[in-house]
Amino acid sequence: MNKVIYILSFLLIISCNTRKSEDNYNFTTKIDSLLQSNKPRNFSGVVLVAKNGEILYNKAFGYSDFESKTLLKNTDHLSTMSIAKQITATLVLQQVEKGLIDINAPINQYLKDIPFSWASKVKVHHLLNNSSGIDAWELKEKLLFEPGTDFKYSNIGYATLGRILEKTTGKTYESLVSELFKNVGMNDSFYPNSTSNKLLVNSYFASKNSGFQKVEKFPFEKNLFPGSHLITTTEDLSKWNNALHGGKLLNKENYQKMISYSVTNQHDLFSSEKIGYGFGLRINDKAKNVEYGHTGFSPVAGYTAVNLYYPKEKVTIIVIENTATDNFDIAYYYESEVRKIILNSKLLN
């Protein structure tokens, strides 16, 4: 009898492992085929898929140097682009937990040098969910709308959050984000400085007018890094998702604030309809598979990125390209197609 039970258990294990292999084979071969198709444009970047913290796919295609034809590796260092926003938002909420920041306080409570009257109306949470009415790239005398009434993507808003963090903690943003990366075990992620910049792979701008060209100088000033540029790898970003959404970085109350929303905005990669925008995260909670994520994109910087997390299934999808095109019709083509493959796979069904 014991022998029969042993044999049945053994067969069950083999069956489960076979199904798992077949599931992986199904989406991995589809992603492989997609990224090697070169249509409607070439792909150069790294794609990672993970479930329950286990990396199931992490492959690089294309080049870290197109001139020398040096192949890109899945361990190469890439820019987060705007995925940095959720990292900065987490830092802010950690200071909320310490009592150093009040997200309902006006920003002039922390920054006395902003010369505009709206500094008493814009609150910290308006910066976190891009509902401040502040322009995308610079602080201007007039807001685009009354704070909290609409959505306007604002990189300078996140730069302002970086300043608030420095003012309230007495530390540099660089030291704060470096400590956070260390705590998460993101040993291959860095604030961009003279040392870490040497690790960053070359990036390329594909322009409809001027052709394919290497980015010789990264176009963002360091004040914009809190919302626009940190250095990481796909594996480290997977660790980030596990820590953030696994309750290791924020208490339940503040994590709930991060994934809640009062404003909505449309992004083609997620939906043709408007979806929620939380604190540095887009919240696609009306979809079949609830989805938290963020994109990152700058043609002149030469990077395209997306980081997606499915909380119920604990699935991560990360795509980071070291190329970007100003042909917006195909800018997020590969990010969108990889997402579709996984959405239709057994990982999420």
C-alpha positions in Angstrom: 0.0 0.0 0.0 2.8 2.4 0.9 4.5 1.5 -2.3 1.4 2.5 -4.3 1.1 5.8 -2.4 4.7 6.5 -3.1 4.3 5.8 -6.9 1.2 8.0 -7.1 2.9 10.9 -5.2 5.9 10.6 -7.5 3.7 10.7 -10.6 1.8 13.7 -9.3 5.1 15.6 -8.7 6.2 14.7 -12.3 2.9 15.9 -13.6 3.0 19.2 -11.7 6.6 19.9 -12.9 5.7 19.0 -16.5 2.7 21.4 -16.4 4.9 24.1 -14.9 7.5 23.5 -17.7 4.8 23.6 -20.3 3.4 26.8 -19.0 6.9 28.4 -18.9 7.6 27.1 -22.4 4.4 28.6 -23.7 5.1 32.2 -22.7 8.9 32.1 -23.0 8.9 31.0 -26.6 6.4 33.6 -27.4 8.5 36.4 -25.8 11.6 35.1 -27.5 9.9 35.1 -30.9 8.5 38.6 -30.3 11.8 40.2 -29.3 13.6 38.7 -32.2 11.0 39.8 -34.8 12.5 43.3 -35.5 9.1 44.5 -36.5 7.8 47.2 -36.3 11.3 48.2 -34.9 14.3 46.5 -33.4 14.3 45.6 -29.7 17.3 46.2 -27.5 16.7 45.7 -23.8 16.0 43.2 -21.0 12.7 41.5 -20.1 12.0 39.8 -16.8 9.0 37.8 -15.7 8.6 36.5 -12.1 6.0 34.8 -10.0 6.0 34.5 -6.2 9.5 35.9 -6.1 10.8 33.3 -8.5 12.3 34.6 -11.7 11.0 32.6 -14.7 12.4 34.7 -17.5 15.2 37.2 -17.6 16.8 37.7 -21.0 18.6 40.4 -22.9 18.4 41.1 -26.6 20.2 43.7 -28.6 23.4 45.6 -27.8 24.9 47.7 -25.0 27.1 49.2 -27.7 25.7 49.2 -31.2 29.0 50.5 -32.7 31.1 47.5 -31.4 28.1 45.1 -31.4 28.6 44.3 -27.8 25.7 42.2 -26.7 23.5 43.5 -23.9 23.4 41.3 -20.8 20.5 40.7 -18.4 22.8 42.0 -15.6 23.5 45.3 -17.3 22.6 48.5 -15.6 19.8 50.5 -17.0 17.7 53.6 -16.2 14.5 53.3 -14.3 13.2 56.5 -16.0 9.9 57.4 -14.3 9.7 54.1 -12.4 11.8 56.1 -9.9 8.6 57.9 -8.8 7.3 54.9 -6.8 10.7 54.7 -5.1 10.5 58.3 -4.1 6.9 58.0 -3.1 7.9 55.1 -0.8 10.7 57.2 0.8 8.1 60.0 1.5 5.6 57.5 3.1 8.4 56.1 5.2 9.0 59.6 6.6 5.2 59.9 7.1 5.5 56.8 9.4 8.3 58.5 11.3 6.2 61.7 11.7 8.6 63.9 9.7 6.2 64.5 6.8 2.5 65.1 6.7 1.0 64.4 3.3 -1.9 66.7 4.0 0.4 69.7 4.7 1.0 72.5 2.2 4.5 72.2 0.6 5.5 75.7 1.9 5.5 74.2 5.4 8.7 72.4 4.3 10.0 74.6 1.5 9.9 78.3 2.5 11.8 79.5 -0.7 9.0 78.8 -3.3 8.1 82.3 -4.3 4.6 81.6 -5.6 1.3 81.9 -3.6 0.1 78.5 -4.7 2.7 76.9 -2.4 0.2 77.3 0.4 -2.5 75.4 -1.6 -0.4 72.5 -3.1 -0.1 69.7 -0.5 2.4 66.9 -0.4 -0.2 64.3 -1.6 -0.9 66.5 -4.7 2.8 66.0 -5.7 2.6 62.3 -5.0 -0.3 61.7 -7.4 0.5 64.4 -10.0 -2.7 66.4 -9.2 -0.8 69.5 -8.0 -1.4 71.5 -11.2 2.3 72.2 -11.4 3.9 72.2 -14.9 5.7 69.1 -16.1 9.2 70.6 -16.1 9.4 73.9 -14.2 7.8 75.8 -11.4 5.8 78.7 -12.8 3.8 81.5 -11.3 0.4 80.0 -12.3 -0.9 76.5 -11.8 -2.5 74.6 -14.7 -5.6 73.9 -12.5 -6.7 73.9 -8.9 -4.8 71.3 -6.9 -6.6 68.0 -6.6 -9.1 68.6 -9.4 -7.2 67.1 -12.3 -4.1 65.1 -13.4 -1.0 66.5 -15.0 2.2 64.5 -15.1 4.9 66.5 -13.3 8.5 65.6 -13.1 9.3 68.8 -11.4 6.6 67.9 -8.8 8.7 64.8 -7.9 11.8 66.9 -7.9 10.1 69.0 -5.3 9.4 65.8 -3.3 13.1 65.1 -3.4 13.7 68.6 -1.9 11.1 68.0 0.8 12.8 64.7 1.8 16.1 66.4 2.1 14.7 69.2 4.2 12.8 67.0 6.6 15.5 64.3 7.1 18.7 66.4 6.9 20.0 63.9 4.4 20.7 64.0 0.7 18.3 62.3 -1.6 21.2 60.2 -2.8 21.9 58.9 0.7 18.2 58.2 1.3 17.7 56.2 -1.9 21.1 54.4 -1.4 20.0 53.3 2.1 16.6 52.1 0.7 18.3 50.1 -2.0 20.6 48.5 0.6 17.7 47.6 2.9 15.9 45.9 0.0 19.0 44.0 -1.1 19.1 45.9 -4.4 22.9 45.7 -4.6 23.1 46.6 -8.3 20.9 49.7 -8.0 22.4 53.2 -7.5 21.8 56.9 -7.5 23.4 58.3 -10.6 26.8 59.9 -9.7 30.3 60.1 -11.2 31.0 56.5 -10.1 27.7 54.7 -10.9 27.2 56.5 -14.2 30.1 54.5 -15.5 28.0 51.3 -15.0 25.1 52.6 -17.1 24.9 51.1 -20.5 24.8 53.2 -23.6 21.4 54.4 -24.7 20.1 55.3 -28.2 17.6 57.7 -29.6 15.7 56.6 -32.7 14.4 59.7 -34.4 12.1 59.9 -37.4 14.0 62.9 -38.6 17.7 62.4 -37.6 17.9 58.6 -37.6 19.5 56.4 -34.9 22.0 58.1 -32.6 23.8 57.4 -29.4 22.9 59.6 -26.4 26.2 61.3 -25.6 25.1 63.2 -22.5 22.2 62.2 -20.2 19.7 65.0 -20.6 18.3 65.2 -17.1 19.7 67.4 -14.3 20.1 65.7 -10.9 17.2 67.6 -9.3 14.9 65.5 -11.6 16.3 62.1 -10.6 13.7 61.5 -7.9 11.1 61.2 -10.6 13.0 60.4 -13.7 16.2 58.5 -13.4 17.8 56.0 -11.1 20.2 53.1 -12.1 19.1 49.5 -11.7 18.8 46.0 -13.2 15.7 44.0 -14.0 16.5 41.5 -11.2 16.8 44.4 -8.6 13.5 45.9 -9.8 11.9 42.4 -9.2 13.3 42.5 -5.7 11.7 46.0 -5.3 8.3 44.7 -6.3 8.5 41.8 -3.8 9.5 44.2 -1.0 7.1 47.0 -1.7 4.0 44.9 -2.5 5.0 42.2 0.1 4.6 44.6 3.0 8.3 45.0 3.8 8.7 48.7 3.2 5.5 50.4 4.4 2.8 49.6 7.0 -0.6 48.6 5.8 -2.1 52.1 6.2 0.5 53.8 4.1 0.7 51.1 1.5 -3.1 51.5 1.1 -2.6 55.2 0.6 -0.1 54.4 -2.1 -2.4 52.1 -4.1 -5.6 54.3 -3.6 -6.5 57.1 -5.9 -8.6 60.2 -6.3 -7.6 61.1 -9.8 -7.5 59.2 -13.0 -5.5 59.3 -16.3 -5.4 57.4 -19.5 -2.3 55.6 -20.7 -2.4 53.4 -23.9 -0.2 50.7 -22.4 -2.7 50.0 -19.7 -6.1 50.8 -21.2 -8.0 52.9 -23.6 -10.0 54.2 -20.6 -8.8 56.3 -17.7 -7.4 54.4 -14.7 -6.4 55.4 -11.3 -3.1 57.1 -10.3 -2.0 56.5 -6.8 1.4 57.6 -5.4 3.9 56.9 -8.1 1.8 54.0 -9.4 -0.9 53.6 -12.0 -3.8 51.5 -10.5 -5.6 49.4 -13.0 -8.2 47.9 -10.6 -11.1 47.5 -13.0 -9.2 45.0 -15.2 -9.7 41.2 -14.9 -6.3 41.0 -13.3 -5.7 43.9 -10.9 -2.5 45.7 -12.0 -0.2 48.2 -10.4 2.6 49.7 -12.5 4.4 52.5 -14.1 6.1 53.3 -17.4 9.2 55.3 -18.1 10.1 56.9 -21.4 12.3 59.6 -22.8 13.4 59.6 -26.5 16.2 62.1 -25.8 17.5 59.9 -22.9 17.2 56.8 -25.0 15.3 54.6 -22.6 11.8 53.0 -22.5 10.6 51.0 -19.5 7.6 49.5 -17.7 7.3 47.8 -14.4 4.1 45.9 -13.7 2.9 43.9 -10.7 -0.2 41.8 -10.3 -0.9 41.6 -6.5 -3.4 38.6 -6.5 -1.1 36.4 -8.6 2.2 37.9 -7.3 3.4 38.2 -10.9 6.0 40.8 -12.0 6.7 42.0 -15.6 9.6 44.3 -16.3 10.8 45.5 -19.7 13.6 48.1 -19.9 15.0 49.1 -23.3 18.2 51.1 -23.9 16.6 52.6 -27.0 13.6 55.0 -27.4 11.9 56.3 -30.4 10.0 59.6 -31.0 7.5 57.6 -33.2 5.0 57.4 -30.5 2.8 55.0 -32.4 5.3 52.2 -31.7 7.2 53.6 -28.7 5.7 51.1 -26.2 5.1 48.3 -28.8 7.3 45.7 -27.1 6.2 46.6 -23.5 2.6 46.3 -24.6 3.1 43.0 -26.5 5.0 41.3 -23.6 2.2 42.4 -21.3 -0.4 40.8 -23.6 1.6 37.5 -23.7 1.6 37.3 -19.9 -2.0 38.4 -19.5 -3.0 35.5 -21.8 -0.7 33.0 -20.2 -1.5 30.6 -17.4 0.6 32.7 -15.0 -2.4 35.0 -14.7 -5.3 32.6 -15.4 
